Amino acid sequence: MAGRTRVPSIGYAAFVIATDDPPSPAPFNDPEQPVVGVSWFEAAAYCDWLSRVSGRRVRLPTEAEWECAARGGAEGMHYPWGDEFPPQDDAAGPRPVGRRMPNAYGLYDICENVHEWCSDWYAADYYAVSPERNPRGPDNGLRRVSRGGSWRHQIKFSRCAARSSIPPEFRYADYGFRVVLTDGRSR
C-alpha cells in the first residue's frame, strides 16, 4: 500500500463534479472527515477516475493488503497501536482525519474511524483455501469485504484481523474507503 507516496491531491468532491455523479446523501460532509456513504461501486469508480486524471494506477486494497497495512509491519498485534482496546469516545459521526497518531506505516485512522471497502469478494471460509501469499479473494460473490472499525462499531471490528462484509450496492454513513497507489503508470 502507498503509505508515504501521495497521489496528487484530487478529492472525491472533484470526482463528483467531473463525472456529474450526484453525491450520496450522507449526513456527514465536512471536508475534514473521510468520505462516507458511498457504495463499493462508487469507491471503485472513483479509483478508476483518479487513475485516469492522475496518470497513476489507483485502486481499492485487497483484504490482505489492508490487513498488512493496518498492522504497520508488526505481526501479532491486535490493533495498529498495540494490544489494548481502541480509545473510546462518544463520536456521533466520523472524526476529522488524522487527529490521532498514525501507525508505523504512516496511515491514519485505520481500524477506527470508518469501515473501509476492499476490492475482494467475501467468503467466510476463504482463508481456509486461499494461497498463503497475496490472496486476492474469491472470483465472485454476493458481498464485498470491508475492514476496520468505525465510529459506530469501535470494538467489534477494530482488530486488524476482523472481517466484515456487505452487499456492494449498500451505502452507510460509517462506510468509506482508502486507496492504494500501485507501482507504475496507468494504462
N, C-alpha and C positions, 0 to 999 in steps of 0.2 A: 504494500500500500504506500501511497505517497504521503509520508509523514511530514517531511520537510520541503519537498518540492511543491511549488504552488502553480496552480493553473491561473491564467490571467483572471483578475477579479471580475467575473461576469456573473452576476447573481441571478437567482431564479426570477426576480421581477423582470429582468431584461428578456428572459426566455418567454415569459407570459406576454410581454408586449410584442416581441418579434414574431411570435407564432400565432398571435390572436387567440391564444388558448385562455379561456376565462379562468381566473384563479379559482381554486376550490374554496368553498365557503367555510374556511377555518376560522374559529373565533380568535385566533392568535395571529397577528400580522405585524408585530413590532419588528423592524428591520434587524434588531439585535438578537431576536430569537431565531431558533432554527426553523427552516421551512417545515410545516406540518400540514396534515390534512390532504396529502397527495396520495394517489394510488400508486401501486408498483408501476403501472403503465406510464403514469406521468413522470415518475422519477427516472425511468428508463428513457423516455422521450427527451427529458432534459439532458441526460448524459449524451445521447446522440446529437442533439443540437449543439451542446457545448463542444463536442469533438469537432463538429464542422466549423464553428466560428473561431475556435482557438487553434485548430490545426494539430491538436494533441489528442490522443485516444483517452477518453474518459468513460468510465462505466461504473456500475454498482459493484461492490466487492462480492466475491463468493463468500459463502458462510465460513469456510476455513480461513480465508484471508482476514475476514472480520475478526474472528476469534484470535488469530495470531496478532493482529494489530492491537486488539484490546488488551492482550497480555503484555504488550510492550517489551517483548523479548524475555520475560520472566515466566518460566513454566511453573505450574503448580499453584500459583496464587489464585484465590477465588475471585478477586476483583482487581481492576487495574492498579489500585492503590494499596493492595495487600490482602489480608485475610479478614479484616474487620468488616462488619456490616457497613453498608453505604451510609454516608452522613444523611440524616433525615431532616426534612423541612416540610412545611405545610404549603408547598407550592400549589397554586391554583392553575398552573399552566407551565409551559416550558420556561426555564430560566434563560436569561441572556447568555449567549455563547461565550465560552472562555473565561468565566469568572472563577472557576476552581482550577487547581493545579493540573497541568497536562500529565499524561502517562510518560513512560520512558521514551516513547517514540514521538513525543510532542503532540499527541492527539488529545484534544479537549472533549470533555463531556461524554466520552464513550462509556457505555454501560449505565448511564444515569439520567439523562435529560429526556430523550425521546427514543422509542423503539425505532430501529433502523432497518429499512428494506435491504435484503441481499439479493443477488442475482439468481440463486438456486431455487429450484422447486423443492418442496418439502416432502420428506418421507420419514416417518417416526423411526424406522429401523435402518435408515440409510448408512449410518456409521458401522453397523454390523457387517456390511458388504462392500463398503467403499474402499478405494485404494488408500493406502496409508499416507501417501504424499499427494498434496494438492488435489483433494477430492473436489469435484465440480457439481455434485448433487445429481439427482435422478434426471433423466431426459425429459420427463413430463410430470404432470401432477395437477392437482386442483388448488393447491395453496402454495404461496411463496414464503420463504424463510424470512423471519425478522430476528434481529438480535438486539440485546441490550435492554436495560430497564428504562423506565420513563418516569416522569413526574407523578404519574398515577399508580405505577407498579414498581416502586423503588426497590423493594427487597426481592420480590418473586423472580424477576428476570434480570437483575443487575449482575449476577455472576457471569464471568467471561464465557463459561461453557453453557449457560442457559439458552435453550432454543425455544422459539415460538413460531407460529405461522398463521396467516390469514389469507383469504382469497385475494388475488392481486387487484381486483377492482375496488376493494374496500378503501375507504378514507376515514381516518380517525385523527382526532386532534392531538394524539400523543404518538403518531407515526410520522417519521421523517426519513431522511436518508443521508448517506455520506458517500462521497465519490472516490474512486481510485483513478489515479493517473498512471497509465501503463507506459512502459518504455517505448520510445519511438514515436513517429508521427502517425496521424490517422491517414487512412487511405481514402 
